[in-house]
């Protein structure tokens, strides 16, 4: 998404419903480990991208929305707003969706926790009540038969704020210094994954929201920019590669499957090699960035789309089928506006048609932006989703 002043707002298998029906009303009784499942099916680059996410033996179309926050950067770590979370989960279930995208660390002003380690400033833990808060949130949404995808970081981590005072200079060090990154992985990310990955309502871990923004020319001109250095795309690749590898490794040690993605700003610019951009997140490139670690990979792509790149539709996911991008992973569109219309490449698409367009064009899901601002538009978009079996509900 774009700068905070203009925040934008965002699946399906019937086995999840039967799973929830079998669970006791007390969410604390949810299983502590996820079922062992095969990895997401890989197609050759010439073949269409898979149009479903495989999880727990089900094939899921991820229809949902971005919460994306109730209180920016403060939703987890200082208690959970149970009333609003229940309202969001209920709205999602009533509209036939199954996935909530929810920002967690965001700019780092609440979590994770920083401290002194042998005279060096490092991350020392997840921060506050992070793990019990996110577990409680997962328990809550499980009652409604829906999932959460926690989005860990956002490009906002290098944007200052006179109210929250995020640790922007420490955040820059996390992005550019291996020792600081390893402190986050070892002391925050790994404990989080160990504690929460097996929860049946945690669908996937999203590493970043639009990290590439931190490298673009507009970012340093933004009034909220902290005024220091910015990372390179190569450094951001390395950070995400090492985080993805750590998540997969911890899950494997626990005999679990972890799904990992990242919220790229653009399909055409940063997640594909065929439309003038570069796929930063291709397996071989992430693995090279992580020193050859084979666990450094994403399980599905999650690019965003807004008609503000001056590309005149060349990167529009609503005007190009998933197969056009020539990638071998499912593609979930993690942010888009479900209102107004897109009039590009000689075709006009209304906002309420966009959720269905993603189904028709072979994508694996879509999460409109954003429930706090555009709830009615989101509901209209999601309720229009019809999968091939004719159900008005996406598979949940």
URHUPE-V180785 format. One record per helix or strand of 3 or more residues. SS is the DSSP state (H for helix, E for strand). FROM is the first residue (numbers start at 0). LEN is the number of residues. If there is no record, write none. Layout:
ss-><SS | SS>
from-><FROM | FROM>
len-><LEN | LEN>
This chain:
ss-><H | H | H | E | E | E | H | E | E | E | H | E | H | H | H | E | H | H | H | E | H | H | H | E | E | E | H | E | H>
from-><3 | 14 | 26 | 52 | 57 | 61 | 81 | 98 | 112 | 119 | 129 | 146 | 154 | 167 | 177 | 201 | 210 | 216 | 232 | 259 | 266 | 282 | 321 | 330 | 340 | 346 | 350 | 364 | 370>
len-><3 | 8 | 3 | 3 | 3 | 5 | 13 | 8 | 5 | 6 | 13 | 8 | 4 | 9 | 19 | 8 | 5 | 5 | 21 | 4 | 4 | 7 | 4 | 3 | 4 | 4 | 10 | 5 | 13>
